[in-house]
């Protein structure tokens, strides 16, 4: 059975946005919550700092003080972790929301707290999510001085019409200006998020967005099919839920958008992207992510490799190798717990994975990566039960690397990965 391990990564959720995009299912508080005299940003930042202290106290008690051992970016979840040796973090990620709305001074204060209580490796990846608009991307040079060395811009498209349909406030020129500002500010790694299967988006439109993005020279691209889930229907909202209810206007927008989506078009767009990016030297190291050598997202790799990670903020999720834990998405209970009640840890929930669940998750997450899984994993459940079907269906293929036989998803397998993963659970 797996054992709990200290975190190698830390996620901080900063939930404020100028406005909420109609397709967004993240924990977001917008409008007067984010800006103006009634903004709750200062209280949220203070609460985050207190949650950091409480989570660090708990880690100290379980694994010893931070910084007692040298970090190892190559360590795996099954590596031994002595009780008196808690290595510093190799990744810190400010997600949202629009974290670039936060002042560089607050980012610096939060990073100081992280360094003091968790330890941060000298070569750690520190990511900040940002919107490209001139009034939302913030002072990127100041963020760099605060410790940020990687920025992920929510570009979503480089077509002005698509951006308007998606409810985005920036223009294609803003994306170019944001990348330039990040480079000028000393940010060493830049990611662009892009969406495909967007209503009204043709294959030619998608190709034009990809080509325009490549002209900007990003180090990393994350390409996501527009997903229009219903967290209310899935039971993820409510008093203890990790999602917020979908606003009525957003629900109507999603109903119209679903009618304009097309699975075949999405498949063609994805296939086109894999070919185009490979030709430009970007490695598709994960189903939705491409990077130049050395610019793979270390933070997200911690998720896919099932390494332990800590998390703070409304709706944030953490994992210690055995137990998944989450904070509820509701802002007021979060603030009340941390600022008015002692402080105490905010409300939320947890789940202890069974051995069967952990085995399925290990295979599913590993198959998301281009390195795939050792062929030996197919000798036992759950992969052994579906390998023959998956290979016959053209979803899995064997390959060799360094004398080892492995299995990985084909391009078709990436497109139909949910069908395969459902059979592994």
C-alpha positions, 0 to 999 in steps of 0.5 A, spaced: 500 500 500 502 507 498 505 511 503 503 519 504 509 523 502 511 530 503 509 535 497 514 537 492 509 542 489 504 547 492 498 550 488 495 557 491 488 559 488 487 566 487 480 566 485 479 574 482 477 576 475 475 582 472 469 578 469 467 571 469 467 568 462 461 564 460 465 557 459 469 557 465 468 552 471 474 554 475 472 557 482 472 565 480 469 571 484 469 577 479 466 584 478 466 588 485 469 582 489 475 583 485 476 591 484 473 597 487 471 599 494 468 592 496 473 588 493 475 582 498 482 581 495 486 583 501 482 579 506 483 573 501 490 574 501 491 574 508 487 568 509 491 565 504 497 567 508 494 564 514 492 557 511 499 556 508 502 557 516 496 551 518 498 547 512 506 548 514 504 546 521 501 540 519 507 538 514 512 539 520 508 534 524 508 529 519 514 529 515 519 534 519 521 541 518 522 544 511 529 544 507 532 538 511 534 535 505 536 536 498 531 537 493 530 531 487 526 533 481 527 526 479 524 523 485 518 519 485 512 517 489 515 511 492 522 514 494 523 513 501 522 520 505 525 520 512 521 523 517 526 528 519 527 530 511 522 534 508 525 537 501 524 544 499 518 545 493 520 544 486 514 547 484 510 553 486 503 555 482 499 561 482 493 559 479 486 562 478 482 566 477 487 571 474 493 571 479 496 577 475 491 582 478 494 581 485 500 586 486 507 584 485 508 586 493 502 580 495 506 575 490 512 577 494 509 576 501 506 570 499 513 567 496 516 569 502 511 565 507 512 559 502 520 559 502 520 560 510 515 554 511 515 550 505 522 551 503 523 552 495 529 549 491 534 554 488 531 552 481 524 551 482 519 553 477 514 558 480 508 559 475 503 565 475 497 565 471 495 571 467 490 574 462 494 578 456 490 584 456 494 591 458 490 592 464 490 585 467 497 582 466 500 586 471 507 588 472 511 582 469 518 585 471 516 586 478 513 579 478 519 576 476 523 580 482 518 577 486 520 570 484 516 568 478 520 565 472 514 562 468 508 565 466 501 562 463 497 567 459 490 565 458 490 567 450 485 562 448 485 564 441 488 569 436 482 570 432 478 577 434 471 574 433 473 568 437 475 572 443 469 576 443 464 570 442 468 567 448 467 573 452 474 575 453 476 582 453 483 582 450 485 582 443 490 578 439 495 584 439 494 584 447 497 577 446 503 579 442 504 585 447 504 580 453 509 575 451 514 581 449 513 584 456 514 577 459 520 576 455 523 584 457 521 582 464 526 577 465 520 571 465 524 565 462 518 560 460 512 562 457 506 558 456 499 560 452 493 556 453 489 556 446 482 553 445 479 549 439 472 546 438 470 553 439 463 555 436 464 558 429 471 556 429 473 552 422 479 548 421 482 554 417 481 558 423 484 554 428 490 553 424 491 560 423 491 561 431 496 556 431 501 559 426 500 566 429 501 563 436 508 560 434 510 566 431 510 569 438 515 563 440 512 561 446 516 555 450 510 551 451 503 551 449 496 548 452 491 546 447 484 544 450 478 542 447 472 547 449 469 543 455 462 545 457 460 541 463 455 542 468 458 542 475 451 543 478 448 536 475 455 533 477 453 534 484 460 539 485 457 545 488 453 546 494 455 548 501 461 543 501 463 543 493 469 545 490 465 548 484 461 554 484 454 554 481 453 556 474 450 563 473 444 562 468 447 567 463 453 562 462 448 556 462 444 559 456 451 560 453 453 553 454 447 550 451 447 554 445 455 553 444 454 545 445 449 545 439 455 548 435 460 543 437 463 538 432 467 531 434 469 530 427 472 537 427 475 537 433 478 531 432 481 534 425 483 540 429 487 536 434 490 532 429 493 538 425 495 541 431 500 535 433 503 535 426 504 542 426 507 543 433 511 536 432 514 540 425 516 546 429 520 542 435 515 542 440 514 535 444 507 533 445 509 530 452 502 530 454 495 529 451 494 537 451 501 540 452 507 541 448 513 544 450 520 546 447 526 541 451 526 543 458 520 547 458 515 542 460 511 544 466 514 541 472 508 543 476 503 539 472 508 533 471 507 532 479 500 531 478 500 526 472 506 522 476 502 522 482 507 526 486 504 529 493 502 536 492 499 541 497 494 546 496 491 553 499 485 557 497 478 556 495 476 550 491 484 548 491 485 540 491 491 537 495 494 530 495 499 526 499 500 520 495 494 516 499 488 522 501 485 527 496 483 533 500 479 539 497 477 546 500 470 548 499 469 553 493 465 558 498 468 564 499 465 567 506 466 560 510 473 560 507 475 567 510 471 566 516 475 560 518 481 563 517 480 570 519 475 570 524 475 563 528 482 562 531 484 561 525 482 554 523 483 550 517 477 552 512 471 547 510 472 542 505 472 534 504 477 528 503 477 522 500 482 516 501 483 512 495 483 504 495 488 500 492 484 499 486 482 506 485 490 508 486 492 502 481 487 505 475 489 512 477 496 510 476 495 507 469 490 513 467 495 519 469 501 515 466 498 514 459 496 521 458 504 522 458 508 521 451 512 516 455 506 511 456 507 505 461 512 499 462 509 494 458 509 489 464 503 493 467 499 490 462 500 483 465 496 485 471 489 489 472 487 494 470 491 495 464 491 487 462 484 487 462 483 492 456 490 491 452 488 487 447 481 491 445 485 498 446 491 495 441 486 492 436 482 499 436 488 503 435 488 506 441 495 503 444 501 502 441 508 498 443 514 502 443 521 501 445 526 506 449 532 505 452 531 497 451 525 497 455 518 495 452 513 500 453 506 502 451 503 509 449 497 512 446 496 513 439 494 520 436 487 516 435 488 513 442 489 521 445 483 523 441 479 517 444 482 517 451 476 518 455 473 511 452 479 507 454 480 511 461 473 509 463 474 502 461 480 502 466 476 505 472 
